[in-house]
Amino acid sequence: MSLRLANPRNAAAGTLKMQDSAIVAKRKLEAFLYFLYGEDLPFKTHWESLQAVKSWGFRVNDAARQCKDLEEVKDFINKWEHERHNLNFEIDGIVIKVNSYQHQRNLGFTAKSPRWAIAYKYKAETASTTLLDIEYQVGRTGAITPVAKLQPVALAGTTVRNASLHNADQIEKIGLRIGDTVFVEKGGEIIPKIVGVDLARRPENTAPVQYATHCPECGTDLVRNEGEAKHFCPNEDGCPPQIKGKIEHFAARKAMDIEGLGSETVELLYNNGLIKSIADIYDLTKEQVVQLDRMADKSAQNLIDGIASSKQIPFERVMFALGHTLCW
Ligand SMILES: [Zn+2]
């Protein structure tokens, strides 16, 4: 089975960090080798070393080429400007390296990088589409994130429906109006961003976007602290995503480590009115839990057992678990 992941770099990094090597093996990670490190290597050039690496059975990118001069380098860049879309992995640019090890040694390094290698980044792809609406999402800390709802448009191999807008300042800076034709750009990020407005196509009778004044989840007046970019919903104890966020943080592995109390279960328990605060977790009974949809007898028992054993967690971890909810 082949999966197209929204962010392969995160998926690969996350997989490598996993404790269970059996799961890591199942993910079938693959890698190209781009460089051979070692002292007194029996090669004179980078190219030779890559051929050796290949002969030892490692994967080396077949697209790599030796170029004789800058003209050939430019041709290579231009060729992949278009052909990169036919690769079955994503690239955002190419790296040009000096081939001779002797020349590499002569050139040396700056404080940050080698003088014999440089990255050429392709321009991020853009598309234009219509801004249909702006929705406001409430994070687990109460931070409000505006999200642009777009007329679906094809961009860099995916269909884009949403774009991130970060905060009120950014919306003002771009001067957005609902109905505007906007330019959307997709770099290495998962969510594309709006980089500009096509003013020539602005519909008549539109007005600049007025930022939300109330929390979309609980209706509380939003606040914005001096010097902060984001608006917040201050209703910490009554705003659903914030309450659920606190409970999830409390139950997380680094905190109380309550087996079986992940985000889906918190959602389920909260939506059914069984937990409204952290304290309610400790009043849950198996009879209550097992009545819920998608809760088999075994998972209900595991949850109750997980809650019971969390009572043994050392005090400093309890403090950490509650840390999210306290202000000091
Ligand atoms: Zn709220």
Residues whose N, C-alpha, C, O or C-beta is under 5 A from the ligand:
A	BS01	ZN	C215 E217 C218 G219 T220 C233 N235 C239
